């Protein structure tokens, strides 16, 4: 298990969003800021983003150095090749040193495979960790895209920060309905209104919840349990719980709270069976668990089939030692998942 593994790895921000949602405008604004000087930005095609006004050096094997000091490169081959090539150039001092990476996805890409590559690939996992997923959503067309395209829903469901763009072109009631829809899909994401991409990097990234391993005192913010409307308590009557947070009939966001401490073997059994059988439809799981014989909480974080390295914290941030898990799922009845959880995790008499 990892304790402070993230502190030794380079943070990565994944910037995603559906076609026409304003990713290019946001990136242009971010890339012009001096605060991005220690950042390497990986984009799909230079042709999709106008960089002429930002250039200070010519291309070095698919890599550009901008006036801000930021390094910009295109995906060449695949993400693994691109990131390992960037690290090699940094070590050879062919590009300025950088301490963080931002990766832009295509407009119709689901972020899940990128997150999985970063977390599991033998060359990348020891050197990078995902700091945040930023998703741009078009205030004018976002409602229709969420209703029509599964990729748009998954981009929103996996976001730590949702940047709502083109709010100057949308009616207030349209914006309000879209914000409510986004909150139902992903209750824990921060939603920011940004016009013409005008947001400073530090203003954007400060909304990303700190990783529990590096900031145990911010555990509650990372979990955002209070944002999930449907709470549950083991041992209580379950019949009154409803799927309050629902997108159409398939996306659900809910939480479960278990009062009793659980065993490590039961935790492994539940996670293994759940991810194996239903991983495709588990858009996101975050949990703070009270495991027997552990001095602090166990932190679990999963995206579909991918289980991030389980972390052990040295201490609890408060006197509340209950296990708390939040879920964003697709086509999984919440009551069935709750029953599975209780069956595996609660100690048998």
Backbone torsions as a table, in degrees:
resi	resn	phi	psi	omega
1	UNK	NA	148.5	-178.9
2	UNK	-93.0	141.1	175.0
3	UNK	-108.8	-60.5	177.7
4	UNK	-125.3	39.0	-176.3
5	UNK	-61.4	-36.2	-176.3
6	UNK	-61.9	-31.5	-176.5
7	UNK	-65.5	-20.3	-179.2
8	UNK	-95.9	-1.1	-176.8
9	UNK	-117.5	155.9	-177.3
10	UNK	-79.2	131.0	-179.3
11	UNK	-74.2	141.4	179.1
12	UNK	-122.5	132.0	172.3
13	UNK	-108.7	125.2	177.7
14	UNK	-98.0	122.7	-180.0
15	UNK	-107.6	117.0	-176.4
16	UNK	-131.6	175.8	-178.7
17	UNK	157.7	149.5	-175.8
18	UNK	-69.6	164.9	-179.6
19	UNK	-53.2	130.5	177.6
20	UNK	76.6	12.3	-175.6
21	UNK	-86.5	-2.8	175.7
22	UNK	103.6	15.3	177.9
23	UNK	-60.3	-43.9	-177.8
24	UNK	-61.8	-44.7	179.4
25	UNK	-62.8	-43.3	179.0
26	UNK	-62.7	-45.3	-179.4
27	UNK	-64.0	-41.9	177.7
28	UNK	-56.8	-43.6	-179.1
29	UNK	-67.6	-43.5	-179.8
30	UNK	-64.1	-42.1	-175.8
31	UNK	-67.6	-21.1	179.9
32	UNK	-82.6	-7.7	-174.8
33	UNK	-86.9	136.2	175.1
34	UNK	-61.2	-21.0	179.7
35	UNK	-69.8	-7.9	177.5
36	UNK	-97.3	11.8	-173.1
37	UNK	-59.7	-30.5	-177.3
38	UNK	-101.9	26.6	-174.8
39	UNK	-116.4	139.3	169.5
40	UNK	-106.0	126.7	-177.9
41	UNK	-111.1	123.8	179.6
42	UNK	-103.6	118.0	-179.6
43	UNK	-121.6	164.0	-173.7
44	UNK	-76.9	-44.1	179.6
45	UNK	-147.2	131.8	174.7
46	UNK	-60.6	-31.2	-176.8
47	UNK	-64.2	-21.0	-179.2
48	UNK	-81.6	-11.4	-176.1
49	UNK	-136.3	128.5	-177.6
50	UNK	-79.8	114.2	-176.2
51	UNK	-114.3	2.0	-172.8
52	UNK	-54.9	-40.1	-176.6
53	UNK	-77.5	-5.2	-177.5
54	UNK	-107.6	-8.2	-171.2
55	UNK	-75.3	143.6	171.5
56	UNK	-129.8	-22.4	176.6
57	UNK	-132.1	155.0	178.5
58	UNK	-78.7	174.1	-175.0
59	UNK	-65.8	135.6	172.3
60	UNK	-117.6	93.8	-179.5
61	UNK	47.7	64.8	176.6
62	UNK	71.6	15.3	-178.3
63	UNK	-126.3	134.9	177.7
64	UNK	-121.2	142.5	172.7
65	UNK	-106.7	126.5	-173.6
66	UNK	-95.0	167.8	179.1
67	UNK	-58.1	-31.8	-179.9
68	UNK	-72.4	-10.6	-174.9
69	UNK	92.9	-7.2	179.0
70	UNK	-71.3	145.1	177.0
71	UNK	-99.6	134.7	-178.3
72	UNK	-126.6	129.6	179.9
73	UNK	-140.9	157.2	178.2
74	UNK	-95.9	153.9	174.0
75	UNK	-64.8	120.2	179.1
76	UNK	-119.1	119.6	-173.9
77	UNK	77.3	-90.7	174.8
78	UNK	-144.8	179.1	-174.7
79	UNK	-63.7	-37.0	-179.8
80	UNK	-62.0	-47.9	178.6
81	UNK	-60.1	-42.2	-176.5
82	UNK	-64.5	-47.4	-176.8
83	UNK	-70.3	-40.1	178.1
84	UNK	-67.1	-35.3	176.3
85	UNK	-64.9	-41.3	177.8
86	UNK	-61.6	-45.0	179.5
87	UNK	-62.8	-39.6	178.8
88	UNK	-63.5	-42.5	178.8
89	UNK	-63.8	-37.8	179.0
90	UNK	-65.3	-44.0	-179.3
91	UNK	-65.8	-31.9	178.7
92	UNK	-86.2	1.0	180.0
93	UNK	61.2	29.8	174.6
94	UNK	-80.8	-20.7	175.5
95	UNK	-132.0	158.1	177.4
96	UNK	-60.2	154.9	177.6
97	UNK	-63.4	145.8	176.1
98	UNK	-139.0	151.4	-175.5
99	UNK	-121.5	1.3	176.4
100	UNK	-152.8	161.1	-177.1
101	UNK	-130.9	141.8	170.2
102	UNK	-119.9	133.8	-178.8
103	UNK	-119.6	123.8	176.9
104	UNK	-96.0	132.4	177.5
105	UNK	-96.5	167.6	172.5
106	UNK	-73.4	162.9	-174.3
107	UNK	-66.6	-21.4	-179.0
108	UNK	-111.3	16.7	-178.2
109	UNK	-89.2	139.8	168.8
110	UNK	-84.5	133.9	-176.5
111	UNK	-69.2	-19.7	-173.9
112	UNK	-50.7	-50.4	-179.4
113	UNK	-60.8	-35.0	177.6
114	UNK	-65.9	-44.8	179.1
115	UNK	-61.9	-39.4	179.9
116	UNK	-66.1	-42.0	178.8
117	UNK	-60.7	-45.3	-179.0
118	UNK	-64.3	-34.0	-174.2
119	UNK	-87.1	-22.0	-170.8
120	UNK	-120.6	-19.9	-175.5
121	UNK	-68.7	136.9	-173.5
122	UNK	-60.2	-32.4	-179.0
123	UNK	-84.9	-27.5	-174.3
124	UNK	-96.7	-40.2	-173.5
125	UNK	-56.6	-37.8	179.0
126	UNK	-73.6	-11.8	-171.8
127	UNK	-117.3	-14.1	-177.8
128	UNK	-134.5	153.1	168.4
129	UNK	-142.4	148.0	-178.9
130	UNK	-76.8	116.7	177.8
131	UNK	-82.5	-41.9	-177.3
132	UNK	-164.7	154.8	169.4
133	UNK	-111.8	123.1	178.6
134	UNK	-109.5	124.6	-178.2
135	UNK	-119.1	125.9	174.8
136	UNK	-89.9	137.3	178.7
137	UNK	-131.1	129.1	-178.4
138	UNK	-76.4	118.9	-178.0
139	UNK	-65.0	-25.5	-178.2
140	UNK	-83.0	-46.2	-173.8
141	UNK	-107.9	-2.6	-173.5
142	UNK	-60.6	-39.7	-178.3
143	UNK	-59.6	-47.9	-179.9
144	UNK	-65.8	-37.0	179.5
145	UNK	-66.6	-39.6	178.1
146	UNK	-66.1	-33.6	179.3
147	UNK	-74.8	-26.5	-169.9
148	UNK	-107.6	-23.8	-170.9
149	UNK	-127.3	121.7	178.1
150	UNK	-63.0	-30.8	179.3
151	UNK	-62.7	-40.1	180.0
152	UNK	-64.7	-38.4	178.9
153	UNK	-66.0	-44.2	-178.6
154	UNK	-67.2	-36.8	176.2
155	UNK	-59.1	-40.4	178.8
156	UNK	-72.2	-39.4	-176.2
157	UNK	-66.7	-31.3	-177.3
158	UNK	-91.4	0.0	-174.2
159	UNK	-75.9	142.2	163.5
160	UNK	-90.4	-32.4	179.1
161	UNK	-132.1	129.3	173.9
162	UNK	-109.2	121.9	178.0
163	UNK	-98.9	112.1	-179.6
164	UNK	-88.0	113.7	-174.3
165	UNK	-102.4	165.8	175.7
166	UNK	58.8	29.8	178.8
167	UNK	-67.9	-18.6	177.2
168	UNK	-74.3	-13.7	-178.1
169	UNK	-105.1	-4.8	-175.7
170	UNK	-109.4	150.7	176.8
171	UNK	-72.2	147.2	-178.0
172	UNK	-55.1	-40.7	-178.9
173	UNK	-67.7	-31.8	176.7
174	UNK	-66.4	-43.0	179.1
175	UNK	-63.7	-42.8	-178.9
176	UNK	-62.2	-44.0	179.9
177	UNK	-65.3	-39.7	179.5
178	UNK	-66.1	-42.2	178.4
179	UNK	-61.9	-40.3	177.8
180	UNK	-63.7	-41.0	179.8
181	UNK	-64.4	-44.7	179.9
182	UNK	-63.5	-38.5	179.5
183	UNK	-66.4	-33.6	177.8
184	UNK	-71.1	-36.9	177.3
185	UNK	-68.8	-43.6	-175.1
186	UNK	-140.8	86.8	-176.3
187	UNK	-63.5	-23.3	-173.9
188	UNK	-88.9	-10.9	-176.8
189	UNK	-77.2	140.6	169.8
190	UNK	-76.1	135.7	178.9
191	UNK	-112.3	119.9	-177.2
192	UNK	-116.0	132.9	172.9
193	UNK	-87.0	123.7	-178.6
194	UNK	-133.0	127.2	179.3
195	UNK	-104.0	127.5	178.2
196	UNK	57.3	31.0	176.7
197	UNK	70.1	9.6	-171.5
198	UNK	-80.9	86.7	174.4
199	UNK	-147.1	137.8	179.7
200	UNK	-77.3	148.4	-178.9
201	UNK	-54.5	-45.5	-177.9
202	UNK	-66.3	-31.9	177.5
203	UNK	-67.8	-36.3	178.7
204	UNK	-71.8	-51.6	-170.0
205	UNK	-75.3	-17.9	178.5
206	UNK	-68.5	-15.9	178.8
207	UNK	-84.1	-8.1	176.9
208	UNK	-76.5	127.2	-179.7
209	UNK	-64.7	137.4	178.9
210	UNK	-66.0	143.5	177.9
211	UNK	-63.3	134.8	-177.8
212	UNK	-58.1	-31.9	-178.1
213	UNK	-63.3	-31.1	-176.6
214	UNK	-99.1	-16.9	-178.5
215	UNK	-145.3	74.5	-178.0
216	UNK	-56.8	-29.4	-179.4
217	UNK	-68.0	-15.1	179.0
218	UNK	-104.7	21.5	-178.4
219	UNK	-57.9	-42.7	-177.7
220	UNK	-64.3	-37.7	179.2
221	UNK	-66.7	-39.7	178.8
222	UNK	-62.7	-42.4	-178.2
223	UNK	-76.3	-39.3	179.4
224	UNK	56.2	43.3	-177.4
225	UNK	-59.3	-37.7	-176.0
226	UNK	-64.6	-17.2	180.0
227	UNK	-82.0	-13.1	179.7
228	UNK	-94.5	120.7	-169.1
229	UNK	-74.2	-30.3	-175.3
230	UNK	-97.6	104.4	179.6
231	UNK	-100.3	158.3	-179.2
232	UNK	-143.0	152.9	177.6
233	UNK	-134.8	126.8	179.7
234	UNK	-61.0	139.3	177.9
235	UNK	88.6	-5.1	178.9
236	UNK	-101.7	171.7	177.4
237	UNK	-68.1	125.0	-175.7
238	UNK	-93.1	-9.6	-169.5
239	UNK	-66.9	-22.4	-175.4
240	UNK	-84.3	-2.4	-175.1
241	UNK	-83.9	131.8	-179.8
242	UNK	-120.9	160.0	175.6
243	UNK	-85.0	79.7	-176.5
244	UNK	-66.2	-42.4	179.9
245	UNK	-89.6	106.1	-176.6
246	UNK	-143.0	136.3	172.9
247	UNK	-108.4	110.6	-174.8
248	UNK	60.3	-134.5	179.4
249	UNK	-112.5	4.9	-172.4
250	UNK	-120.5	-28.3	-177.7
251	UNK	-96.9	126.9	179.5
252	UNK	-130.2	143.1	174.0
253	UNK	-127.0	124.6	-177.6
254	UNK	-156.4	170.9	-178.7
255	UNK	-130.2	159.2	176.4
256	UNK	-135.1	135.1	176.5
257	UNK	-120.7	127.3	-179.7
258	UNK	-114.4	122.9	-174.5
259	UNK	-74.4	-38.6	-174.2
260	UNK	-84.5	149.5	173.3
261	UNK	-66.3	151.9	-176.3
262	UNK	-117.0	165.0	179.7
263	UNK	-94.5	153.7	-179.9
264	UNK	-64.4	-40.9	-178.7
265	UNK	-65.1	-37.2	177.7
266	UNK	-67.5	-37.7	178.4
267	UNK	-62.9	-48.2	179.9
268	UNK	-61.0	-41.9	-179.2
269	UNK	-63.2	-44.5	-178.3
270	UNK	-66.5	-48.4	-179.1
271	UNK	-61.9	-42.9	-178.4
272	UNK	-62.4	-46.8	-178.5
273	UNK	-69.9	-39.2	-178.2
274	UNK	-64.7	-48.9	-177.8
275	UNK	-68.9	-34.0	179.4
276	UNK	-69.1	-43.3	-174.1
277	UNK	-86.7	-35.0	-172.5
278	UNK	-128.4	18.2	-174.5
279	UNK	-55.6	-38.7	-177.8
280	UNK	-57.7	-32.8	-175.1
281	UNK	-102.8	6.6	174.1
282	UNK	-95.1	88.7	-175.6
283	UNK	-64.4	-37.3	178.5
284	UNK	-162.0	139.7	171.6
285	UNK	-130.9	132.5	169.7
286	UNK	-129.4	135.7	-178.9
287	UNK	-148.2	147.3	172.1
288	UNK	-120.6	113.7	-168.1
289	UNK	-119.5	139.3	174.5
290	UNK	-93.7	102.8	-177.3
291	UNK	-104.1	133.4	-177.9
292	UNK	-56.4	137.1	178.5
293	UNK	73.5	12.6	175.1
294	UNK	-109.0	131.9	-176.4
295	UNK	-71.0	-27.8	-179.7
296	UNK	-128.5	180.0	-178.0
297	UNK	-72.1	152.5	171.7
298	UNK	-98.7	130.3	-177.2
299	UNK	-106.7	125.4	176.4
300	UNK	-119.7	143.9	-179.9
301	UNK	-148.4	121.0	-178.4
302	UNK	-132.6	144.6	173.2
303	UNK	-126.8	110.4	-175.9
304	UNK	52.4	-127.5	-177.2
305	UNK	-74.7	-10.9	-172.7
306	UNK	-89.0	119.7	172.3
307	UNK	-102.5	115.8	177.1
308	UNK	-64.1	157.5	179.1
309	UNK	-53.1	127.4	179.9
310	UNK	-69.9	134.4	-174.7
311	UNK	-113.9	144.4	174.9
312	UNK	-110.1	122.0	176.0
313	UNK	-91.8	148.9	-175.7
314	UNK	-72.8	-24.5	-175.9
315	UNK	-152.3	159.3	172.7
316	UNK	-83.8	141.0	-179.4
317	UNK	-77.3	-11.6	-179.1
318	UNK	-152.5	-177.5	179.2
319	UNK	-79.9	-6.5	179.8
320	UNK	-83.8	106.7	-176.6
321	UNK	-109.0	21.4	177.0
322	UNK	-72.6	152.4	173.6
323	UNK	-80.3	132.8	-177.3
324	UNK	-132.8	129.0	-179.3
325	UNK	-133.3	135.6	174.2
326	UNK	-115.4	144.2	-175.7
327	UNK	-128.9	142.1	162.3
328	UNK	-123.8	115.9	-171.9
329	UNK	-127.6	163.9	177.6
330	UNK	-129.8	123.7	177.3
331	UNK	61.4	27.8	175.0
332	UNK	-121.9	113.8	176.8
333	UNK	-59.6	129.5	-175.1
334	UNK	-61.8	-36.8	-178.4
335	UNK	-66.1	-37.0	177.8
336	UNK	-64.2	-40.4	179.8
337	UNK	-68.9	-39.5	176.7
338	UNK	-60.1	-45.6	-179.1
339	UNK	-62.5	-38.7	176.9
340	UNK	-62.2	-43.1	-179.9
341	UNK	-61.4	-50.2	-178.4
342	UNK	-62.8	-39.6	-178.1
343	UNK	-62.9	-35.2	-177.3
344	UNK	-88.7	-37.9	-166.0
345	UNK	-94.8	-33.5	-175.0
346	UNK	-77.1	137.6	-178.1
347	UNK	-61.3	144.3	177.2
348	UNK	-85.6	141.6	-179.7
349	UNK	-71.3	NA	NA
